[in-house]
Amino acid sequence: MISIIYSNQFLDHQTGTYHPESPGRLTAITQALHAAPWANRLDWRSPTPIDQQGDRLMAAIQAVHPSRYVEAVREIANAGGGHIDPDTPVSAASYDVAMLAVSAWLDGVDRVLETNELAFALTRPPGHHALPTQGMGFCIFSNAAIAAHYALKQPGVERVAILDWDVHHGNGTQAIVEKNPQIIFCSLHEFPQYPGTGTAEERGKFNNVLNFPMMAGSTLADYQPLFEARILPFLQQFQPDLLIVSAGYDANSADPLASISLRPDDYGVLTRYCLQVTRRVLFGLEGGYDFAALAESVVATVAATFRGD
């Protein structure tokens, strides 16, 4: 069984009529999961409300983002909304929603560590572009990096791996974790594409970063040799106590924001590679902007997690 951590409150982050990172993304995914033939095998869980966190949530966020940045986001929301950068709107509800998204990722860490089974934080806004002091690229808080640092504070966790298969390079995640020898980061992404980072020469202070810039038009046939020859050995040799997947689905051929040519079922293949590393996997939603392809891809990801499938 896989835990799906979700709240309708994630729909309250309003980005504007024509913004690609819209509430409809989650609506499409949840409808598809409820309609799947194995829907009764899903363990739906609500994230811990932000008013029931004590010091846990803010301490986890401030391990990555300084308090002045967190307060700046709160002030924009309290003023009725605005923008962190031209691509990253903040509505009146966005601060609370972004905080709840982090809560869901933290709950996912807890759930995976407690059960040795998988979890999927089905959240928005995404997070992998958020730098310590600057949100960007639709992202407010760096969910994956926050979750990784939080996991390292849990008993028995010494090493955390992050795999980012979003079509855009997780520049924020890399910037935050690349100097931490207890975290490794691996990303496959279209290059050159926004944000223009993620060259193969970027290796991290402890040789803990592995980037694969992919050409436009790349397919699963281009991804699989990299997983088998480079990515799996990189992850397996590290022997992570937890694998976090920044699960973006904008590498689909149908996606309007990029030009990689994966298909929804391909994400089942990528998921099965992850399960060769560990069953302790937390998936967290990043990008993906064609509703149908996004929903089908999440379904393929979840389906591949069932034992024996």
C-alpha positions in Angstrom: 0.0 0.0 0.0 1.1 3.5 -0.7 0.1 6.6 1.3 -1.2 9.6 -0.7 -0.9 12.8 1.4 -3.3 15.3 0.0 -5.6 18.2 1.0 -8.2 20.2 -1.0 -6.5 23.2 0.6 -3.8 22.8 -2.0 -6.3 24.1 -4.6 -6.4 27.5 -2.8 -3.0 28.6 -4.1 -4.4 30.8 -6.9 -2.0 31.6 -9.7 -4.2 33.4 -12.2 -6.3 32.3 -15.2 -3.5 31.5 -17.6 -0.8 30.3 -15.3 0.2 26.7 -16.1 0.7 25.8 -12.4 -3.0 25.7 -11.6 -5.3 23.9 -9.2 -6.6 21.8 -12.1 -3.4 19.8 -12.0 -4.4 18.3 -8.7 -8.0 17.9 -9.6 -7.0 15.8 -12.7 -4.6 13.6 -10.6 -7.0 12.9 -7.8 -9.8 12.0 -10.2 -7.6 9.6 -12.0 -6.4 8.0 -8.8 -9.9 7.5 -7.5 -10.9 5.9 -10.9 -8.0 3.5 -11.0 -8.8 -0.2 -10.7 -6.6 -0.5 -7.6 -8.0 2.7 -5.9 -8.9 0.7 -2.8 -5.2 0.0 -2.2 -4.5 3.7 -1.7 -4.1 5.1 1.9 -5.3 8.7 1.6 -4.0 10.9 4.4 -4.4 14.6 5.2 -1.3 16.5 6.0 -0.8 17.7 9.6 -2.6 21.1 9.9 -0.1 24.0 10.3 -1.8 25.1 13.6 -1.0 21.7 15.1 2.7 21.6 14.2 4.3 23.1 17.3 7.9 24.0 16.4 8.3 21.1 13.9 7.2 22.8 10.7 8.9 26.2 11.1 12.1 24.6 12.4 12.2 22.4 9.3 11.6 25.3 6.9 14.1 27.6 8.7 16.8 24.9 8.4 16.7 25.8 4.7 15.1 29.2 4.3 16.1 32.1 6.6 13.3 33.6 8.6 13.4 36.9 6.7 12.5 35.1 3.5 9.7 33.1 5.2 8.3 36.3 6.7 8.5 38.1 3.3 6.3 35.5 1.7 3.8 35.8 4.6 3.7 39.5 4.2 2.9 39.3 0.5 0.0 36.9 1.2 -1.3 39.0 4.1 -1.3 42.0 1.8 -3.7 40.2 -0.5 -1.1 38.7 -2.9 1.6 39.7 -5.3 4.7 38.1 -6.9 8.0 36.7 -5.7 9.2 36.9 -9.3 7.3 37.3 -12.6 6.6 33.5 -12.8 5.8 33.0 -9.1 2.5 34.5 -7.9 1.5 34.5 -4.3 -2.2 34.8 -3.5 -3.8 35.6 -0.1 -3.9 31.9 0.7 -0.5 30.9 -0.8 1.6 31.2 2.4 -0.6 28.8 4.3 -0.9 26.5 1.3 2.9 26.4 0.8 3.4 25.8 4.5 0.9 22.9 4.4 2.7 21.5 1.3 5.9 21.3 3.4 3.9 19.7 6.2 2.8 17.0 3.7 6.3 16.3 2.6 7.4 16.0 6.3 4.5 13.7 7.0 5.6 11.7 4.0 9.1 11.3 5.5 7.6 10.2 8.8 5.2 7.7 7.1 8.0 6.1 5.0 10.4 5.8 7.9 7.7 4.4 10.2 6.3 1.8 7.8 9.2 1.1 5.4 6.6 1.6 2.6 6.1 4.4 0.1 4.3 7.7 0.2 3.4 10.4 -2.3 3.0 14.0 -1.2 0.5 15.2 -3.7 1.0 19.0 -3.2 1.3 22.4 -4.7 3.0 24.8 -5.1 6.1 22.9 -6.3 9.5 23.5 -4.7 12.6 22.4 -6.5 13.5 25.9 -8.0 13.2 27.7 -4.7 16.6 29.0 -3.5 17.2 29.7 0.2 16.3 33.4 0.0 14.3 33.5 -3.3 11.4 31.7 -4.7 11.3 31.3 -8.4 9.9 29.1 -11.2 6.5 28.6 -9.6 8.2 27.5 -6.4 8.0 29.1 -2.9 9.6 26.7 -0.4 12.1 24.0 -1.3 10.0 21.0 -0.4 12.5 18.2 -1.3 15.5 19.9 0.3 13.5 20.7 3.5 12.3 17.1 3.6 15.8 15.8 3.2 17.2 17.9 6.0 14.3 16.9 8.2 14.8 13.2 7.5 18.5 13.5 8.6 17.3 14.6 12.1 15.2 11.4 12.5 16.6 8.3 14.3 18.6 5.9 12.1 18.8 8.2 9.1 22.3 9.0 8.0 22.0 9.3 4.3 19.3 10.8 2.0 19.2 10.6 -1.8 17.2 12.9 -4.0 16.3 12.0 -7.6 14.7 14.8 -9.7 13.1 13.7 -12.9 11.3 16.9 -13.6 12.1 18.3 -17.0 13.6 21.4 -15.5 16.8 21.3 -13.4 16.2 21.5 -9.6 18.5 24.4 -9.1 17.1 25.3 -5.7 17.4 21.7 -4.4 21.0 21.4 -5.7 22.0 24.8 -4.3 20.8 23.8 -0.8 22.1 20.2 -0.6 25.3 20.2 -2.7 27.6 21.0 0.3 26.1 18.3 2.6 27.9 15.0 2.4 24.9 13.2 3.9 22.7 14.1 0.8 23.2 13.1 -2.8 21.3 14.8 -5.7 20.7 13.4 -9.2 18.8 15.2 -11.9 17.8 14.5 -15.5 16.5 17.6 -17.3 16.2 19.2 -20.7 19.2 21.4 -21.5 19.3 24.2 -22.3 16.0 24.9 -20.6 14.8 27.0 -17.7 16.6 27.8 -15.3 19.8 27.2 -17.3 21.6 25.3 -14.6 22.5 21.6 -14.2 25.5 21.0 -16.4 27.3 17.7 -16.1 30.3 19.6 -14.6 28.4 20.5 -11.5 29.4 17.8 -9.1 28.9 19.2 -5.6 31.5 19.7 -2.9 31.6 16.0 -2.0 31.0 14.6 -5.5 27.4 14.3 -4.4 25.7 15.8 -7.4 25.0 14.0 -10.7 23.4 15.9 -13.5 22.3 14.6 -16.8 21.4 17.4 -19.3 19.0 15.8 -21.9 18.5 16.9 -25.5 15.1 17.9 -26.7 13.2 15.0 -28.1 14.8 12.5 -25.7 12.7 9.4 -25.1 12.7 6.5 -22.6 15.4 4.8 -24.8 17.7 7.7 -23.9 16.8 7.6 -20.2 17.1 3.9 -19.5 20.8 3.5 -20.3 21.6 6.4 -18.0 19.6 4.8 -15.2 21.2 1.4 -15.6 24.8 2.5 -16.1 25.0 5.7 -14.1 22.0 6.6 -11.9 21.3 3.2 -10.2 25.0 2.7 -9.3 25.2 6.3 -8.0 22.1 5.8 -5.8 22.8 2.2 -4.7 26.4 2.8 -3.7 25.3 5.6 -1.4 23.0 3.2 0.3 20.4 5.9 1.3 18.2 5.4 4.3 15.5 7.4 2.3 15.1 8.2 -1.4 13.1 11.4 -2.2 11.8 11.7 -5.7 11.1 15.2 -7.0 8.4 13.8 -9.3 7.8 16.3 -12.0 5.9 15.1 -15.1 6.7 17.9 -17.6 9.1 15.6 -19.5 6.0 14.2 -21.2 5.7 14.7 -24.9 2.4 16.4 -24.5 3.6 19.0 -22.0 3.5 22.6 -23.2 6.5 23.8 -21.3 9.3 21.5 -22.6 10.4 19.2 -25.4 11.3 15.9 -23.9 9.3 13.0 -25.4 8.5 10.6 -22.5 5.1 9.0 -22.3 3.0 8.5 -19.2 3.7 4.8 -18.9 7.5 5.5 -18.9 7.2 6.8 -15.4 6.3 3.3 -14.2 9.6 2.2 -15.6 11.5 5.0 -13.8 9.6 4.1 -10.6 10.7 0.5 -10.8 14.3 1.7 -11.0 13.8 3.6 -7.8 12.5 0.5 -6.1 15.8 -1.2 -7.0 17.4 1.3 -4.6 15.0 1.0 -1.6 11.4 0.6 -0.6 11.8 3.7 1.5 10.7 6.2 -1.2 8.9 9.5 -0.8 7.5 10.9 -4.1 6.6 14.6 -4.1 4.9 16.4 -6.9 6.8 19.0 -8.9 5.9 20.0 -12.4 3.6 18.7 -15.2 1.2 20.9 -17.0 -0.8 18.8 -19.5 -3.6 17.6 -17.2 -4.2 14.3 -19.0 -0.6 13.4 -19.3 0.1 14.5 -15.8 -2.7 12.4 -14.3 -1.8 9.3 -16.4 1.8 9.6 -15.3 1.0 9.8 -11.6 -1.2 6.7 -12.1 1.7 4.9 -13.8 4.0 5.9 -10.9 1.7 4.7 -8.2 0.7 1.5 -10.1 4.4 0.5 -10.3 4.8 0.7 -6.5 2.6 -2.3 -5.8 4.6 -5.4 -4.9 4.5 -8.0 -7.6 3.3 -5.5 -10.3 
